[in-house]
Each structure stands twice: as C-alpha cells, then as structure tokens.
C-alpha cells in the first residue's frame, strides 16, 4: 500500500488515479497516524514552500514524516513535495524544510518567464531504479518557479534545462524527489510511478535517515 499525504497542498486524486492505473494500491491519508499502515509514501505539493511547511507543521506531519524516512521505506516527493525535502527554501524569505536532502531551493534567475510550465526533457545523470525503462531525454510535465540546488551532486539523478540546468530527479538512500508531475507525464511519468510502486510492493527497505 502506498500512502499519499493530504496536507492541503497537492493534486491528491490525480496521483492516486495514476498509481491505480499502473496497478498499485494507494490511499490518501488525512492523519499522520496512518503512516504506520503503509509501505511507501508520496508527498505531493502545489504552491509555495513556506505555506507547505506551515501546513505540515499545523497538521503535525513533520516528525512522523521524518520517522518514516528513517524507517528505510520508499519515500517520494513530487514537485513542491520534492522541494520541501531540502534544508532551506528561499521563496518569500528563508524557510526551513524537512532537511532529508542537503541543499537549498532558489528562484530561477531573471530572464525566463516563471513559472516554468510545460513539457521538458530529462538528462539522466546516473542509473536509478526510479528511472528503470525510461530513455534518456524523455519528456515530462513541469510547473514550478523555484528549483533545488543540492549540496551534494551525487544526489542528482536527472536534470533538465530552463535557461540553466536544474535537478529534475533527486535521491538519497530511500528518499527520492521528482520536480515534474509524473501523474501528468504519460507515458514516462506512469513508468516512474510503476517503478516506485514495484519497489514498495517488493517490501525492500534501504538504510534510512
């Protein structure tokens, strides 16, 4: 079972339907206590970094999410849900994130229209189970005005370009993030969710945080 965190900041039903389409059972979770009942977790997100962290704090999600990451079970952040995996976000001031990945989330430099919205290709930097069966330079759907700058280049699995190169897929141990929306990126987005669900269903855990 894959849990989808409902903290008021994500496209919950579209993620749930995409997982169901590729044959993986999913459930939208409204309380942190439900984390104990799932073997994999998706943290979606749409909106601003500070608002997302405030919603997670108010919903008492932060400590349970960190415990889940420490369990070694698969954990995937999508779009804003990927960004809050990092230590700091610079949207409307400096705000503390979950700190599961080292680095900052910063705004695209002047000269490009924001948000970056639409289809863009990936450059795969390193092999990962999350991208199994996905060819290099496959296209995915993005909507974002900020991007992650990981402190460790080894955490960058794939990158894309919008005037500058930015991380599109990140990961460390059992925690992964996708800047794009896989649920809107058929067919390769569905392949990514298939891969994530396969990892969850196999019951594999890695050394957690």
One Martini backbone bead per residue (centre of mass of N, CA, C, O) as a GRO file, in nm:
protein
  209
    1UNK     BB    1   0.096   0.037   0.023
    2UNK     BB    2   0.026   0.375  -0.075
    3UNK     BB    3   0.084   0.686   0.051
    4UNK     BB    4  -0.099   1.006   0.053
    5UNK     BB    5  -0.042   1.324   0.146
    6UNK     BB    6  -0.281   1.526   0.331
    7UNK     BB    7  -0.205   1.897   0.348
    8UNK     BB    8  -0.342   2.093   0.118
    9UNK     BB    9  -0.089   2.066  -0.141
   10UNK     BB   10  -0.235   1.859  -0.364
   11UNK     BB   11  -0.278   1.614  -0.630
   12UNK     BB   12  -0.427   1.352  -0.513
   13UNK     BB   13  -0.617   1.210  -0.717
   14UNK     BB   14  -0.418   1.194  -0.959
   15UNK     BB   15  -0.214   1.015  -0.815
   16UNK     BB   16  -0.400   0.782  -0.741
   17UNK     BB   17  -0.493   0.714  -1.033
   18UNK     BB   18  -0.212   0.654  -1.150
   19UNK     BB   19  -0.148   0.415  -0.965
   20UNK     BB   20  -0.395   0.245  -1.041
   21UNK     BB   21  -0.328   0.224  -1.347
   22UNK     BB   22  -0.043   0.058  -1.264
   23UNK     BB   23  -0.136  -0.141  -1.007
   24UNK     BB   24  -0.141   0.046  -0.738
   25UNK     BB   25  -0.205   0.080  -0.417
   26UNK     BB   26  -0.390   0.360  -0.278
   27UNK     BB   27  -0.386   0.629  -0.015
   28UNK     BB   28  -0.541   0.883   0.136
   29UNK     BB   29  -0.396   1.085   0.399
   30UNK     BB   30  -0.515   1.275   0.696
   31UNK     BB   31  -0.310   1.129   0.899
   32UNK     BB   32  -0.017   1.042   1.061
   33UNK     BB   33  -0.106   0.758   1.172
   34UNK     BB   34  -0.123   0.616   0.878
   35UNK     BB   35   0.183   0.557   0.823
   36UNK     BB   36   0.184   0.266   0.964
   37UNK     BB   37   0.004   0.134   0.703
   38UNK     BB   38   0.255   0.181   0.509
   39UNK     BB   39   0.526   0.113   0.253
   40UNK     BB   40   0.467   0.390   0.109
   41UNK     BB   41   0.548   0.740  -0.002
   42UNK     BB   42   0.366   1.044  -0.093
   43UNK     BB   43   0.467   1.393  -0.155
   44UNK     BB   44   0.293   1.635  -0.252
   45UNK     BB   45   0.274   1.959  -0.450
   46UNK     BB   46   0.129   2.299  -0.435
   47UNK     BB   47   0.316   2.600  -0.429
   48UNK     BB   48   0.454   2.711  -0.134
   49UNK     BB   49   0.698   2.645   0.085
   50UNK     BB   50   0.595   2.784   0.347
   51UNK     BB   51   0.305   2.675   0.333
   52UNK     BB   52   0.378   2.377   0.344
   53UNK     BB   53   0.527   2.379   0.618
   54UNK     BB   54   0.289   2.490   0.780
   55UNK     BB   55   0.093   2.257   0.716
   56UNK     BB   56   0.268   2.033   0.837
   57UNK     BB   57   0.279   2.152   1.119
   58UNK     BB   58  -0.029   2.174   1.179
   59UNK     BB   59  -0.063   1.849   1.109
   60UNK     BB   60   0.174   1.686   1.241
   61UNK     BB   61   0.396   1.565   1.012
   62UNK     BB   62   0.704   1.590   1.049
   63UNK     BB   63   0.794   1.362   1.241
   64UNK     BB   64   0.659   1.125   1.085
   65UNK     BB   65   0.821   1.168   0.822
   66UNK     BB   66   1.102   1.124   0.949
   67UNK     BB   67   1.042   0.838   1.048
   68UNK     BB   68   0.984   0.716   0.775
   69UNK     BB   69   1.260   0.771   0.653
   70UNK     BB   70   1.413   0.602   0.882
   71UNK     BB   71   1.286   0.314   0.795
   72UNK     BB   72   1.348   0.275   0.461
   73UNK     BB   73   1.114   0.353   0.313
   74UNK     BB   74   0.958   0.462   0.048
   75UNK     BB   75   1.015   0.810  -0.071
   76UNK     BB   76   0.809   1.059  -0.250
   77UNK     BB   77   0.857   1.366  -0.409
   78UNK     BB   78   0.636   1.619  -0.558
   79UNK     BB   79   0.756   1.897  -0.646
   80UNK     BB   80   0.705   2.053  -0.369
   81UNK     BB   81   0.764   1.779  -0.226
   82UNK     BB   82   1.063   1.793  -0.311
   83UNK     BB   83   1.157   2.069  -0.196
   84UNK     BB   84   1.094   2.000   0.119
   85UNK     BB   85   1.340   1.797   0.148
   86UNK     BB   86   1.501   2.031   0.202
   87UNK     BB   87   1.647   2.266   0.411
   88UNK     BB   88   1.592   2.525   0.208
   89UNK     BB   89   1.378   2.806   0.133
   90UNK     BB   90   1.349   3.125  -0.076
   91UNK     BB   91   1.045   3.179  -0.057
   92UNK     BB   92   0.968   3.452   0.092
   93UNK     BB   93   1.226   3.378   0.214
   94UNK     BB   94   1.355   3.190   0.481
   95UNK     BB   95   1.303   2.827   0.496
   96UNK     BB   96   1.244   2.538   0.660
   97UNK     BB   97   1.283   2.211   0.601
   98UNK     BB   98   1.323   1.867   0.634
   99UNK     BB   99   1.635   1.771   0.565
  100UNK     BB  100   1.686   1.505   0.375
  101UNK     BB  101   1.827   1.715   0.189
  102UNK     BB  102   2.097   1.880   0.075
  103UNK     BB  103   1.996   2.220   0.045
  104UNK     BB  104   1.839   2.445  -0.192
  105UNK     BB  105   1.567   2.672  -0.279
  106UNK     BB  106   1.544   2.854  -0.586
  107UNK     BB  107   1.523   3.102  -0.812
  108UNK     BB  108   1.496   3.186  -1.107
  109UNK     BB  109   1.649   3.372  -1.311
  110UNK     BB  110   1.651   3.627  -1.490
  111UNK     BB  111   1.478   3.594  -1.826
  112UNK     BB  112   1.248   3.400  -1.728
  113UNK     BB  113   0.959   3.261  -1.734
  114UNK     BB  114   0.723   3.251  -1.464
  115UNK     BB  115   0.654   2.963  -1.474
  116UNK     BB  116   0.772   2.660  -1.543
  117UNK     BB  117   0.574   2.543  -1.825
  118UNK     BB  118   0.580   2.208  -1.925
  119UNK     BB  119   0.767   2.042  -2.152
  120UNK     BB  120   1.056   1.835  -2.061
  121UNK     BB  121   1.371   1.712  -2.063
  122UNK     BB  122   1.593   1.452  -1.969
  123UNK     BB  123   1.903   1.401  -1.794
  124UNK     BB  124   2.076   1.128  -1.723
  125UNK     BB  125   2.322   1.082  -1.464
  126UNK     BB  126   2.199   0.817  -1.320
  127UNK     BB  127   2.122   0.530  -1.206
  128UNK     BB  128   1.776   0.413  -1.134
  129UNK     BB  129   1.492   0.258  -1.034
  130UNK     BB  130   1.302   0.505  -1.104
  131UNK     BB  131   1.423   0.493  -1.432
  132UNK     BB  132   1.332   0.237  -1.532
  133UNK     BB  133   1.271   0.235  -1.882
  134UNK     BB  134   1.383   0.533  -1.923
  135UNK     BB  135   1.477   0.739  -2.149
  136UNK     BB  136   1.675   0.950  -2.258
  137UNK     BB  137   1.503   1.251  -2.314
  138UNK     BB  138   1.251   1.245  -2.178
  139UNK     BB  139   0.922   1.362  -2.120
  140UNK     BB  140   0.797   1.620  -1.891
  141UNK     BB  141   0.585   1.781  -1.648
  142UNK     BB  142   0.601   2.130  -1.563
  143UNK     BB  143   0.556   2.336  -1.242
  144UNK     BB  144   0.780   2.611  -1.176
  145UNK     BB  145   0.991   2.875  -0.997
  146UNK     BB  146   1.165   2.667  -0.847
  147UNK     BB  147   1.488   2.522  -0.743
  148UNK     BB  148   1.724   2.289  -0.682
  149UNK     BB  149   2.039   2.291  -0.469
  150UNK     BB  150   2.245   2.064  -0.416
  151UNK     BB  151   2.519   1.986  -0.213
  152UNK     BB  152   2.505   1.703  -0.367
  153UNK     BB  153   2.565   1.570  -0.676
  154UNK     BB  154   2.484   1.265  -0.606
  155UNK     BB  155   2.164   1.351  -0.580
  156UNK     BB  156   2.164   1.360  -0.892
  157UNK     BB  157   1.979   1.186  -1.143
  158UNK     BB  158   1.833   1.433  -1.295
  159UNK     BB  159   1.802   1.672  -1.566
  160UNK     BB  160   1.729   2.007  -1.673
  161UNK     BB  161   1.614   2.291  -1.889
  162UNK     BB  162   1.591   2.671  -1.809
  163UNK     BB  163   1.869   2.824  -1.902
  164UNK     BB  164   1.924   2.619  -1.676
  165UNK     BB  165   2.045   2.376  -1.491
  166UNK     BB  166   1.830   2.129  -1.326
  167UNK     BB  167   1.685   1.936  -1.101
  168UNK     BB  168   1.448   1.656  -1.155
  169UNK     BB  169   1.607   1.423  -1.000
  170UNK     BB  170   1.624   1.291  -0.669
  171UNK     BB  171   1.854   1.111  -0.431
  172UNK     BB  172   1.856   0.922  -0.106
  173UNK     BB  173   1.835   0.628  -0.051
  174UNK     BB  174   1.479   0.628   0.025
  175UNK     BB  175   1.486   0.926  -0.105
  176UNK     BB  176   1.276   1.097  -0.338
  177UNK     BB  177   1.259   1.330  -0.631
  178UNK     BB  178   1.018   1.521  -0.836
  179UNK     BB  179   0.966   1.813  -1.014
  180UNK     BB  180   0.764   1.682  -1.163
  181UNK     BB  181   0.458   1.536  -1.303
  182UNK     BB  182   0.387   1.209  -1.337
  183UNK     BB  183   0.065   1.218  -1.353
  184UNK     BB  184   0.119   1.421  -1.633
  185UNK     BB  185   0.357   1.212  -1.789
  186UNK     BB  186   0.262   1.058  -2.021
  187UNK     BB  187   0.427   0.752  -1.997
  188UNK     BB  188   0.681   0.810  -1.807
  189UNK     BB  189   0.538   0.872  -1.543
  190UNK     BB  190   0.411   0.590  -1.514
  191UNK     BB  191   0.681   0.445  -1.498
  192UNK     BB  192   0.778   0.573  -1.239
  193UNK     BB  193   0.537   0.469  -1.066
  194UNK     BB  194   0.591   0.175  -1.121
  195UNK     BB  195   0.871   0.167  -0.990
  196UNK     BB  196   0.787   0.257  -0.711
  197UNK     BB  197   0.574   0.033  -0.661
  198UNK     BB  198   0.769  -0.203  -0.685
  199UNK     BB  199   0.942  -0.133  -0.441
  200UNK     BB  200   0.713  -0.148  -0.238
  201UNK     BB  201   0.604  -0.445  -0.301
  202UNK     BB  202   0.889  -0.580  -0.226
  203UNK     BB  203   0.980  -0.463   0.065
  204UNK     BB  204   1.210  -0.268   0.038
  205UNK     BB  205   1.490  -0.155   0.227
  206UNK     BB  206   1.679   0.112   0.340
  207UNK     BB  207   1.890   0.313   0.467
  208UNK     BB  208   1.798   0.541   0.676
  209UNK     BB  209   1.773   0.850   0.872
   0.00000   0.00000   0.00000
